[in-house]
Amino acid sequence: MPEFRSRAVRALVDLHSVELRRFLETWKKFKASGKPMPEAKGDADYESPERLAAHVQGAARSYMIWMAEMLGRPVTEIQRAQSWEEVWKDFDGFAAATLAAWEKHGALITDDELNNNAQAFKSRWGDPYGIEQMMEHAVVHPMRHRIQLERVLGA
């Protein structure tokens, strides 16, 4: 376990790991249930349970890669997924590498970098985000999808 430069970042990395794992647990229950996918008109990520899981995993990786790039410390050991099929080639390995990258690169983020809300960077979808905002977004993303699946399951 790397030593973190910021306790706040450590907490966000831990929360992200917990929420990503909770999503995967709920996703497995959802997949086994045979229930229909939640409605999401025109969203290709909802075409199948596998695509939704790949979307959540791919986004988790993409968020960390983006943050490291914005801070001038590019991630070299993993790449952004180019397709949902790429994520599914080795789903468990993809997830493990993503979580390891969160630990490794999250440990380098300082409190000053985290809290510099005056410096916003353009996200991949075009909106401005600070590093703290993106980390919080990354924590909530799997949570939102987990809750969505729990509703379908009636949990």
Beta strands, then each sheet from edge to edge (+ up, - down):
strand 1: 121-122
strand 2: 128-129
sheet 1: 1+ 2-
end
